[in-house]
């Protein structure tokens, strides 16, 4: 999706029948009953054309080989070894198109004792060590609330693809980009590994929202109306500005301290301060400052926050809110061309663009070699 947002023509190859399994991962669903899609599928499949191929069929594998012969990038998320069994191993890909960049996203990567094992985000968050940092207590490890390891595997995959394309401009040769979701979870913890290596971090003292163990100036507090705000006044100037706006400047009880033994006491004081106003009152009081305090918004609130709305951080697509393309380019901005296609909706156009005649395509349809809509 990111590559499509950035201007690539993306052709999604789906299996015969219902297509991508995640089309049915609901509720919730959107669209008419005859063409409903899960919002889960909608969230990651904009800007993609859809063709349907049965990769166990010789004829359909021939069609895929034709597509690969002209493609810049192949993205696949089979278990390692599956693409080889289908007849598209690295040697064959190089034969079809020496310039092809192949991005492989898998659970555990292509090597190591678990290289061929199936993997999901929750498994990766556990095995990558991320769950040991998330949750209120070491005896209650929790996954991050979004499939962060899945998402990072895709994002690092995009970085790898772009790097391989730049390198190809000088070498003329493609390569394989190997991105695993376990690696994605591990990379997230780079700062914590540094603390661990320096002997400064113990998972028994970790907390869900805190930059450092128990820090009162980097946490989440409840307001008078039951809503929450987040504070990240890690720098003294930000801390001082918050105290000034909150009417606490000069109060010795709120002087910034790095004495960890006092942090539980300071958290109690901060909790009482934040509980004295509503979330909206805090937003009004701190508007225009660098106090680094912000509302904790619910998902239904985030698209309508004034800053997010002005910047169009979220966009509405087919009745669902989605994050806008990121990052933003000044000269060639990313765009959303449209919602996901139905399975096989673009097969005819893609094959025409790749050199098949209308008569040849009609014959393939009659022989049930391809599915179109």
N, C-alpha and C positions, 0 to 999 in steps of 0.2 A: 504494500500500500504506500509506503514512504517513497519508493522508487517511482510509483505511478504519480503520486502527488508532485514529485520533482520533474515530471515530464516524460518519463519512460512509457512506451507502449507496453502494457502488461497483458499477457494472454494466459489466463488461468485454465489449466487442463483438469477437467473433472471426470469422475467415473460415470459410466452409464447409469441411468435410473434417476435417482434424486440428486446426484451431484455430490458436492462437498457435504460430509456428514454434519458439519456445524450449521448448515442451513436449517436443520431441525432441532438445534439445541435451544429449546425454549420450554415453556413461556419465559419471557414475553415474546410475542410475534408482532410483526407489522405487515400491512398489505392485505389485499383481499384473500378470501379463503382459498381461491384457486391458485394463488401465487404468493402465499405468505412466506416470510423469511424471519428467522430469529434475529432479534436485535443484536445478539452476540455476533452472528455472521455479518450483519450490516456494519458493525463497528470496525471491521478490518478488511473489507473487500470492495471499497469504492475504487473507481478508476481502474477496473480490471474488466477485460473482455473474457467471455467464457466459451470454451469449446469442450466437447465431450469426446473422449477417446478411451477405448478399451485397450489398455497396454498389454493385455494377454493375447491380443489379436495381431497377426502379422501385418495386416493392412493398416491398422491404426498405428502400429510401431513405425511403419514406413512414413506415415504422415508426420509423426513426431520427429523422425529423423530429418525430414524436409524442413520442419520449423527450426530445428537446432542448427541446421546448416547455415541459416541466416541470422540467428539470434546473437545478441551480445552477451546475454546472461541466462543461465539456467538456474532456477531456484527449486530445490527439492527438499522434502522433509521425510523421506523414507528412513527406515532403520538402515544403518550402514550394511551394504551388501545387497539390498533389494534392487537397487538400480542396476547393479552388475548382472543380477539374475534376469532382469528384463532386457538385457542386451545393450545397456548404455553405461558400461563401466568407463573409467577414465580413459583407457586406450581408445575405445570406440568414439567417445566424445571428441578426443583429439583428432581422430581420423575424420570425423564429420566436419569439425570446425576448429582448427588450431587456435583461433582467436577467442574461443568461448571461455567465459568466466563462469565457473560452476559453484554456486553457493549451496552448501549442504547444512541444514539445521537439524540437529538430532538431540536426543536426550543426553548422551554421554560422550559424543564425539566419535572419531573414527579409529582411535587407538586406545590402548589400555585394556585391562581385563574386563571392563564393562562396556566396551565400545559398541557392541551390537545390542545392548539392552534397551528395551522400551523405557521412555521417560516422560514424565509429566511435570508441570510446574511445581506442584506440591512436593514431589519426590526430590526435585532439584533444590528447592529451598531448604529441605532437610539435609541432603547430602552435601550441599555446598556450604553448610554452616550458618546460613542466614537465620534459620529458625531459632538458633541458640541465642540470638540477639533480640528476638522479637517476643513480646509478651511481658507480663508483669513480674514473672518469677521464673527461675531456672526449671522449676518443676512443672511449668505450664508453657512450653514452647508453642509459638503461634506462627502461622504463615502470614506474610504481608497480605493485605486485603485485596490486592490486585495480582494477576499472574505476572509478577515483575520479572521472574527469570525467563519466562516465555518472551516477554516484550523485549528484554535486553538482548536475548539471542538474536532477535530480528534486527534490532538497532545496531548491534555490533556487526551483524551480517551485512547490513547496508554499508557500514564504514569499510568493511573488508572488500566488498564489491567495488566501491568507488576507488579504493586504493589500487585494486587489481586492474581496473580500467585505466587509471592514470599510468601505471607501470606498463601496461600493454601498449600504450601510445609510443613507447620507445623500443620495447622488445618485440612487439608484434605478436606476442604469444599470451594466451590466457592461462589461468591456473585455478586450483580448487581452493575455495574459502570454507574452512571447517569451523562452524559455530555451534557450540553445545549450550543447552540451557543450564547445566551445572556450572559451566564456566561463567555464564552470565550472573548467576547467584554469587559466585565467589568474587567476581570483580567488584560487586557492590560493596564489599566489606573492606576495600583497600585501606581506608583510614583506620579501621579497627584492627587490622592486622598490624599496622604500624604501632598502635598502642600496645597490642599484645606482645610484639617483639621487644618493646621497651620495658615490659613488665608493669605497665600502667593500667591494664584492663583485666578485669575478672568478670566472667559472665554472670557470676552470682550477684554482682552489684549492678547489672545492667537494668535499664528501664526502657519503657516503650518510647517516650518522647524526649529523653534527655540526651544532650550532646555529651555530657560527662556524667559520671555516676552521681545522681542526686542533685545536679546543678539547678538551683532555684530560678536562675535567670535565663534558662533555656528549657522551657516546659510548656504545658497546657494547663490553663486554669478555668474554673467555672465562674460564670457571671451571675448576676442577681436573677436574671430571667431563665437560668438553666442552660443557656447557650455557652459556648466556649470561645476563648481567645488563645492564641499561641504567642509566646514571647520568645524572642531570640536575641536578647541584648548582650551578646557575648563580648562586644567591644565596649570599653569604658565610656566612650562618648555617646553610644546609643543608650547605655544604662542611665547615664546622667540626664539625657534628654527625657527619658521615660519618667524619672523621678521628678523632674521639673514640671512636666505636664500634669503628673498625678498629684502635685502639691506636696511631695515628700522630699524635695531637695533640702539638704541641711539637717534632715532627721537622722541622728546617729544610728538609730535602729535599722536603717536601710542602707547604710554605707556598704558599698560593694566589698565582698570578702571572698578570698580563695581558701579560707579556713574551712575544710570539708566538715569538720565537727559541728559547725554552725549551720550547715545547709538545711537540715530538717527543720530547724527553728525558723530560718528565713522562708522556707516554703510555706509554712503556716502563716507567716505575716503576709506574704504575697497573696495567698489564697483569700485572706480576709480583705485585702485591698481590691482585688478583682471582683469579689462577691458584692462589693458596695455599689457597683454600677451594672447596667445591662450591657449586652454586647454592642448594641447600637450607640449607647452613650460613650463607650470606650472608643468606638470608631470615630465619633464626632470630636471627642476630646483630643485624640491623637492625630487627626487629619493634618496632612502636610508636614509631619515630623519624620525624623529618622529613628524613631523609638523602637522600630522593629517589633511591633505588636500587630497582629492581624486576626481577623475573625476565622474561626474554624467553620467552613461552610459545608453544608450537606450537598450531596450530588445534585439535588434539584435546585439548589440555590446558586451553585457556582456559575452556570451560564448567564445568570441575570445580575451578577455583581457588576457595578458600574464600570470598573476597569476592564473586566473580562468582556463585557458587552461592547465597550468602545473599541477594544483591540480585536474583537471577534476571535477570542481565544477558543470559543466553541461555535460550531455551525450546525444548523438544522438540516438534516438530510432524510427525506422520506419519513418524516414524523419522528425521527430520533435525533438527539443531540450527540454530536461527535466532536472530539478535539480537532481544531483546525490544523492544517499542515504545518509542520515545524521541522527545521528552522525556516526562517523567512529570508528570502534572497531579494536584494534590492533591484536587480536588473531582470532576472528570470524567476519571478515569484511562483511558488507552488500553487497549484489550483486543484479544485475538485470538479472533475468533468461530469460526474454523475454517479448514481447509486450502483450497486452491484447488478450485473446482468443475471438473467435466469440461466439455468444450465443449458449450454449449447446454443444460446441466443446469437452468438457471434461466429459460430463455426463456418457458416457459408462465406461471410465476408473475409474471415481470416484466410481460408483456403483460396479464395479468389486473389487476395493480395499476395499469396505465396505461389501463385502461378497455376493453380488448377482452373480448368474451364468450368463453366456452369453445367455443361453436359456431364463432365466427369463427376462433379459434385452430386448431381441428380442421380447418377448411377450408383454412387456410394450410399446415398440415402435409401434407394430402392433395395439395395442388397443388405441393408441394416449394418453397414460398416461404420457409419457415423450417425450421430443423433443431432438434429437441428430443431430449432423452435421458430 
